[in-house]
């Protein structure tokens, strides 16, 4: 199995460590946050096209966090000193090459998600973004991606949750509750 290429990046990328009220209390390397289970910040973005289809991506097989699983359009950590909004915009560009304005939906404290010797403990801010020109450029972290009808993505989450990452399932739940229990195009 190929090593997780993110480990080198996480050693030099810094995250803000936050308390249970999401107030910054420290700054640590991302790898240390995951090794010690320090509470930090992340974003999840649902990118919709002009027809209301949502972009989903399948994680590369070398990724340490749920390799080969389907996930939202974009997920990522908030770098130290960044706002959730700045991170969402940066991650859209880095992961998909998409330049659009993400809109805040909601924020949730995740459960502690162990994987291997690491623990993902986050405040997860959920955003949505819209694009009329869905020209997507995949990053090396993505095996494949596609736009699917939102209802189809929800059906997969309900019927085959093991195909999706846990943060995707949580973000979809948060998104649907914020939208009144069902998707309504804005």
C-alpha positions as CSV (number, residue, x, y, z in Angstrom):
1,X,0.0,0.0,0.0
2,X,1.3,3.4,-0.9
3,X,1.9,5.8,2.0
4,X,-0.5,8.7,2.7
5,X,1.1,11.6,0.8
6,X,-0.7,14.1,3.1
7,X,1.5,13.1,6.0
8,X,4.4,15.3,4.8
9,X,2.0,18.2,4.1
10,X,0.4,17.8,7.5
11,X,3.7,18.0,9.2
12,X,4.2,21.5,7.9
13,X,0.6,22.8,7.7
14,X,-0.6,24.4,10.9
15,X,-4.1,24.3,12.3
16,X,-5.7,26.4,15.0
17,X,-6.5,24.2,18.0
18,X,-9.9,25.3,19.4
19,X,-11.9,24.7,22.6
20,X,-15.4,23.3,22.8
21,X,-16.8,26.8,22.0
22,X,-14.7,26.9,18.8
23,X,-12.4,29.6,20.2
24,X,-8.7,29.4,19.2
25,X,-6.5,28.3,22.1
26,X,-3.3,27.2,20.3
27,X,-1.6,26.5,17.0
28,X,-0.1,23.1,16.1
29,X,1.1,21.2,13.1
30,X,-1.8,19.3,11.4
31,X,-0.2,16.0,12.0
32,X,0.1,16.6,15.7
33,X,-3.6,17.6,15.8
34,X,-4.5,14.3,14.3
35,X,-2.0,12.2,16.4
36,X,-3.2,13.8,19.6
37,X,-6.8,14.2,18.7
38,X,-6.7,18.0,19.2
39,X,-9.9,19.8,18.3
40,X,-9.5,21.8,15.1
41,X,-11.5,23.2,12.2
42,X,-12.6,21.8,8.8
43,X,-14.9,22.7,5.9
44,X,-17.3,20.6,3.7
45,X,-18.7,22.1,0.5
46,X,-21.5,21.0,-1.7
47,X,-20.9,22.4,-5.2
48,X,-24.1,22.5,-7.4
49,X,-24.3,23.0,-11.1
50,X,-27.1,25.1,-12.8
51,X,-29.4,22.0,-12.8
52,X,-29.1,21.4,-9.1
53,X,-26.8,18.4,-9.4
54,X,-24.1,18.1,-6.8
55,X,-20.5,17.3,-7.5
56,X,-19.1,14.2,-5.7
57,X,-15.6,12.9,-5.7
58,X,-14.0,9.6,-5.0
59,X,-10.9,9.8,-2.8
60,X,-7.6,8.5,-4.2
61,X,-6.6,5.0,-3.1
62,X,-3.5,6.4,-1.3
63,X,-5.4,8.7,1.0
64,X,-5.2,7.8,4.7
65,X,-8.8,8.9,5.5
66,X,-11.3,6.5,3.8
67,X,-9.4,5.8,0.6
68,X,-11.6,5.0,-2.4
69,X,-14.7,6.3,-0.7
70,X,-17.1,8.9,-2.1
71,X,-17.2,12.2,-0.5
72,X,-18.7,15.7,-1.0
73,X,-17.5,18.1,-3.6
74,X,-14.8,19.4,-1.3
75,X,-13.6,18.7,2.2
76,X,-10.5,20.1,3.9
77,X,-8.9,21.5,7.0
78,X,-8.9,25.2,8.0
79,X,-5.3,26.4,8.1
80,X,-4.1,28.4,11.1
81,X,-5.2,32.0,10.9
82,X,-7.9,31.3,8.2
83,X,-11.6,31.8,8.6
84,X,-14.0,29.0,7.6
85,X,-15.0,31.1,4.6
86,X,-11.4,31.6,3.4
87,X,-10.7,27.9,3.8
88,X,-13.8,27.0,1.8
89,X,-12.8,29.3,-1.0
90,X,-9.2,28.0,-1.0
91,X,-10.3,24.4,-0.9
92,X,-12.7,24.8,-3.8
93,X,-9.8,26.2,-5.9
94,X,-7.2,23.6,-4.7
95,X,-9.4,20.5,-5.1
96,X,-11.6,21.4,-8.1
97,X,-10.1,24.4,-9.7
98,X,-13.5,26.1,-9.1
99,X,-13.6,29.8,-8.4
100,X,-17.0,30.6,-6.9
101,X,-18.3,32.1,-3.7
102,X,-19.3,29.5,-1.0
103,X,-22.3,30.3,1.1
104,X,-22.4,29.4,4.8
105,X,-25.0,26.7,5.7
106,X,-24.2,25.6,9.3
107,X,-21.5,24.4,11.6
108,X,-21.4,21.2,13.7
109,X,-19.0,19.5,16.2
110,X,-18.1,16.1,14.8
111,X,-17.8,13.0,16.9
112,X,-14.3,11.8,17.5
113,X,-13.4,9.7,14.4
114,X,-10.5,7.4,14.9
115,X,-8.6,6.0,11.9
116,X,-5.5,4.0,12.5
117,X,-3.4,5.8,15.2
118,X,-5.1,9.1,14.4
119,X,-8.2,10.9,15.6
120,X,-10.1,13.4,13.6
121,X,-11.9,15.9,16.1
122,X,-13.3,18.9,14.3
123,X,-15.8,21.7,14.1
124,X,-17.1,21.2,10.6
125,X,-18.5,24.2,8.7
126,X,-20.8,23.2,5.9
127,X,-21.1,25.4,2.8
128,X,-22.8,25.3,-0.6
129,X,-21.6,26.8,-3.8
130,X,-23.1,27.2,-7.2
131,X,-21.5,27.2,-10.6
132,X,-22.9,27.8,-14.1
133,X,-19.6,26.7,-15.7
134,X,-18.7,23.4,-14.0
135,X,-15.3,22.9,-15.5
136,X,-13.6,20.8,-12.9
137,X,-9.9,20.1,-12.5
138,X,-9.2,17.2,-10.2
139,X,-6.4,17.2,-7.6
140,X,-4.1,14.3,-6.9
141,X,-6.3,13.5,-3.9
142,X,-9.2,12.6,-6.2
143,X,-9.6,9.3,-8.1
144,X,-12.7,10.4,-10.0
145,X,-15.6,12.8,-9.7
146,X,-19.0,13.5,-11.2
147,X,-22.1,15.6,-10.9
148,X,-25.1,13.6,-9.8
149,X,-28.7,14.5,-9.0
150,X,-28.8,15.6,-5.3
151,X,-31.6,13.1,-4.6
152,X,-29.5,10.3,-6.0
153,X,-26.6,11.3,-3.7
154,X,-29.0,11.3,-0.7
155,X,-30.3,7.9,-1.8
156,X,-26.8,6.5,-1.8
157,X,-26.2,8.0,1.7
158,X,-29.3,6.3,3.0
159,X,-29.0,2.9,1.2
160,X,-25.2,2.5,1.0
161,X,-23.6,4.6,3.7
162,X,-20.5,2.5,3.8
163,X,-19.6,3.9,0.3
164,X,-19.3,7.4,1.8
165,X,-17.0,9.0,4.3
166,X,-18.5,9.7,7.7
167,X,-17.9,13.5,7.4
168,X,-20.0,13.3,4.2
169,X,-22.8,11.6,5.9
170,X,-22.7,14.2,8.7
171,X,-22.5,17.1,6.4
172,X,-25.4,15.9,4.3
173,X,-27.5,15.5,7.4
174,X,-26.6,19.0,8.6
175,X,-27.3,20.4,5.1
176,X,-30.7,18.7,4.8
177,X,-31.8,19.9,8.3
178,X,-30.7,23.5,7.5
179,X,-32.8,23.3,4.3
180,X,-35.8,22.1,6.2
181,X,-35.4,18.4,5.7
182,X,-35.2,18.4,1.9
183,X,-33.3,20.0,-0.9
184,X,-34.8,23.1,-2.3
185,X,-32.9,24.9,-5.0
186,X,-32.1,28.5,-4.0
